[in-house]
Amino acid sequence: MMSPRKTHTWLPLAVAALLLFLGPQSSLAEEPIYRLCVPQIYLAECQQLLADPSEAGIRMECVAGRDRVDCLELIEQRKADVLATEPEDMYIAYHRKNEDYRVISEIRTQQDKDAAFRYEGIILVKKDSPIRTLQQLRGAKSCHTGFGRNVGYKIPITKLKNTHVLKVSADPQISATERELKSLSEFFTQSCLWL
């Protein structure tokens, strides 16, 4: 579920993307009413946003779903026409039986448009630790939320690789996963992984 803070970013952008996609039209009498599905908790904001008539002459109304997945179902049932999604929702839509979903526009927020990741993991050290830089992590104990997990494994390991702190061997005798694990075992003295 999206936080209310994020709503102020994606909801107006979703409406703007739809308006750009549909373009200006000639007559309101002939125009269909496009139904924008939003999670129930954002219905009032959606209605407030659509209270002013569209300059492009596009008529829209808000339809509430339980959540974003329910909005996908409402689109399948033809009870809604469009929704703003997260990448995870597009993945779910791709794997549903109905194949007539279409991405009409992709919008990245200004805050993370050039970010390497959509969200960042953190490296947490004890307050009295002498560690102040990534390089000083060498020889420390490392704990992760699980092998291959995004925030707890992939993002921090990728950060260490991208900053050239962790150098992965190019040994062709072992797999890429084995090379990465070998490098990690040489970099950190101990590790813990939750499964």
LINSUL-V350966 format. One record per pair of residues at least 6 apart in sequence whose C-alpha atoms are under 8 Angstrom apart, sorted by the first residue. I is the first residue (numbers start at 1). J is the second residue. Records with the same first field share a line. If there is no record, write none. Layout:
I=J + J
This chain:
1=67 + 68
4=42
7=42
9=109
10=84
11=46 + 84
12=49
13=107
14=83 + 84
17=104 + 105 + 107
18=104 + 105
19=56 + 58
21=104 + 105
22=58
23=56
24=56 + 57 + 58
25=31 + 56 + 57 + 58
26=57
27=57
28=57 + 58 + 59
31=58 + 59
32=59
33=58 + 59 + 60 + 61
34=58 + 59 + 60 + 61 + 80 + 81 + 82
35=60 + 61 + 62 + 63 + 79 + 80 + 81 + 82
36=60 + 61 + 62 + 63 + 80 + 81 + 82 + 83
37=62 + 63 + 64 + 65 + 71 + 74 + 80 + 81 + 82 + 83 + 84
38=46 + 62 + 63 + 64 + 65 + 67 + 68 + 71 + 83 + 84
39=64 + 65 + 66 + 67 + 68 + 71
40=64 + 65 + 66 + 67
43=62 + 63 + 64
46=62
47=61 + 62
50=60 + 61 + 62
53=59
63=80
64=71
65=71 + 74
68=85 + 89
69=89
71=80 + 83
72=83 + 93
74=80
75=81 + 82
76=98
93=99 + 101
94=101
112=118
117=155
119=151
120=151 + 155
121=151 + 152 + 155 + 156
122=156
123=156
125=131
131=137
134=160 + 165
135=165
137=188
138=187 + 188 + 189
139=187 + 188 + 189
140=188 + 189 + 190
141=188 + 189 + 190 + 191
142=188 + 190 + 191 + 192
143=191 + 192 + 193
144=152 + 153 + 191 + 192 + 193 + 194
145=151 + 152 + 153 + 193 + 194 + 195
146=152 + 153 + 193 + 194 + 195
147=153 + 193 + 194 + 195
148=154
157=166
160=166
161=167 + 168
166=183 + 184 + 187
167=183
168=179 + 180 + 183
169=179 + 180 + 183
170=179
171=179
185=191
